[in-house]
Amino acid sequence: MKHRILILLSSFVLTASAFGQATTNCFEIKYLDHFDLEGEDTFQWPASELDNLLLIDFTKDGKEKSRKTNFLIPFIVIQLKDYFPSCPRQNDTSTYRKLIQLYSKIRQQDFLNLKDQSLSAQLEYIREDFYNQVLNDSLLPYMGYSLDDGPFYGQVSNDFSNYKQGKSYKTDFGTLYITKLSGKVFITVTNNQGKHLWTRMMTVYSNRPLTEIGFSEKNISKSSLGYKLQMGSEGEALTLFLKPSGEFRYYYHSW
């Protein structure tokens, strides 16, 4: 079900988009770099595609289905920013209303109280709501676009005495170790002072332990929300997300 939903909705993201060069950053929205949406590009869905998205019943399967469509939120927010009064780029009130309606449906919240507020107040409210989601570790994993399985959290290991037996990788946040014990793979991170931050046995569905993980320091990228580490595991991609301190967040594993 998850993959069918994502494949259906991703068609709107991948084929119904148009990018152009923006003239000014007139309404700042932080954290878009985490979703690879930051920069001077504008992004728009045609009105017809918005109509198709609005036909989807996001409440049919409750909050669980809503979470599976949360990856649309950053794409909506980046379009709404162009309607801020000091931004001369968009003035189509019909499209604006559809974007707000879609945002409300995905969030499963009633934003009718916004209609009596000024346009700038509406957009500032949406921006704050977006920030509250991004900074919530229970919601952030569902806000990134991915067709991979996850999010996964592995199993916390309290026995990390042997982690230095594995391969070590020096990073900005400290040192990452990949250790294989009894056919199971463990990842450990220590900070720049050598303090142990966490150790987890890497598992996927049904708590199945992963048997191998490969990594290279060059496959680390940093955003305003922390680090993204591109790894390989059992012939598939594994993407590990960490906080700026190196603390664990979650990971996805390709299917």
N, C-alpha and C positions, 0 to 999 in steps of 0.2 A: 504493500500500500504506500509506504513512504516513498519508494522510488517512483511509483506511478504519479504521485502528486507532484514530486519535484520535477520530473521530466515534463509534465504538462505545463507547470507554471514557469519553468525555466525557458520555455519557448518564447514567453513574453519578454523575458529579460534579454535573451540572446538575439531575437529577431525583431523585436518591436522597439529598438532603441536607436537614437540618433545622437551623435556627439558633435559638438561644435565648440569653437574657442570662445570662452567667456571674456567679457571686457573688464570686469571688476569683481572683487570679492566683497560684495556689499552686505552680506548677511552670513556671518561666520557660523559654521556648524562643525564642531570638533568631532574627532574620532572616525571620520569618514575614511581616513587612510587605512584603518584596520580592515575595511571592506574593499580596499583598492578602488575607492571612488573619490579620493581627494585630488584636487588639482584645479585647473582652469577650464575643464570640460563641462559642458552642460549636457543634460540627459533628459530625454522626453519620450513618453509613450504616446502614440497616436490615440486620439479619443476613442476610436473603434476598439482598440485593444483594452483600454480602460473599461469600456462597457462589458467586454468579455470577462474581465477579471471580477467585475462587480456581480456577475451572474453566479459566481461560485459561492456556495453556502459554507462559510468558514465556521459556522457554529454547529454543523451537523454532528460532528464527533467530539464536540466540547473543546476544552483547552488543548488537548493533545494535538488535534488537527491544526488548531491555531498556531501552535508552536512550529509546526512543520512549514508554515507559510510566513513565519516571521522574517525570513530572509528577504522578503519583498520590502520591508520597512525602510532600510537604508536607501533603496531605489526610489521610494516615494518621497522621503525627506529631501533627497538631493534635487528633486523636481520642485518641491514646494518652496525651496529657498529662493527661487527665481521670481516668486510673487511678492517678496518683501517690498514695501513701498519705495525704498531707495534703490531697488534693482529695476532697471528699465526693460528687463528682458521679456517678461510675461504679463499679460493682462487678460487672458482668456478666463473669465469667471466660471464658465461651464466646466472646463477642465479642472480648475482649482477645486470646485465643489466635489467633483468625482474623486480627486486625489484624497481629499479630506474624508469622504465617505468610505473609500477603500481602506484608508488608515484606520478608521474607526471600526470597520468590520473585522479587520485582522486583530486589532487590539481587543475586540469584543467589549468596547466601552462606548458610552453615549457621550458624544461631543456636541450635542445640540446646544449646550449652554454657550458654545463659542460663537454662535451666529449673531449674538448681540454685542460682541466685542469688535474692536477695530481689527483690521487685517494684520497689523504688526503684532497686536496682542495675541491673536490666534496663532500666528507662526511662532512667536516666542513660547507659547504654551506647548505647542507640538515639539519644539526643539527641546524643551525641558523634559518632556515625556520621553523623548528619544534618549536623552542623556541618562535618565533613570533606568531605562532598559539596558543600555550598554554597560552601565556600571553595576548591573546586577548579574552576578556570576551564574545564577540559575537560568537567566534568559539569554545572555550573550552567545552561548554555543549555538543557539538556533537562529541567530541573526545573520550568520554568514552563509553565502551561497555555496552549496556543496552537494554533489551527488554521491559522496562517499558515505559509508556507514558510520554511525556515531550520533552524538558524542559518546566517547568512552572515558572512563575514569580509572581503569585498572584496579588493582588491589593494593592498598597501603601495606607496606612491609615494615615491621618494627625491628626486624633483624637485618641491619645494613652493615654488619661488621666486615663483609667480604666484598664490598662494592669496588674497592681499589684493585681487585683482581681483574676487573674488566678494562676495556679500552676507555681512555680518557680524552676529552675534547675541551680545550680552553675556549671560553666564551666571554663576552662582555659582562655577563652576570655572575660568572664563576666558572666552575668546571662541571661538565656533564660526563657521567660514566655509564657505559652500557656493559652489563655483566650477565653472562649466561651460566645459570646454575641448575643442575638436574634437568636440562632441556628446556628451561623456562628463562625468559629474558626479563631482566630488571633494569630500570633506569633510575639513576641517582643524580641529584644535583647538590653541589655545595656552593656557597657564595665565595666572593673574592677573598674572604678572610679564612676560608677553609671550613666554615661552619656547615654542618649537614642540614640541608633544607627539606629534602624528601627522598623517599625511595618507594617505587611502585613496581609491582609485577605487571607487565603489560598484557592485558587480556582483551578479547573482543566478545562477541555474543556468547551467552551461556557460560561466561567466565572462562572461555577457552584461552589458555595461555598462548601467546605468540612465541614462536620458537627461534626467530631470528630478527634482528634489526640492524640495518646499516645506516651510516651517517657520515657526513662531512661538514666541517665547520663553515664551509662556504655556503651551505644551504640554510643559513640563518638570516631572517629579515626582522626588522624592528619597526613597530608602529607606536602610536601614542598609547596603546593599551598593553604593550608588552612585546613578546617575541613569538615568531612563527618558525618552527623547525621542520624542514622537509626531510623526511626519512624514507627508507625503503624497508618493507617487512614482508617476507614470504612471497616475494615477487610482485607486491602491490605497494602503493604509496601510503605512507602514514604521515599525517600532519599533526605536530604537537604544538599546543599553545601554552605559553607561560606568561606569568605576570612580569612587570618590569623588574622585580626583585629576583626573578628566577623561580618563584613559587609556582607550583603546578596549577593548571587550569583544566584542560581536557585535550582529547585528541580524536582525530577521525582516521578511519582505515578504509582504503579503497575496497570495493566489492567487485 
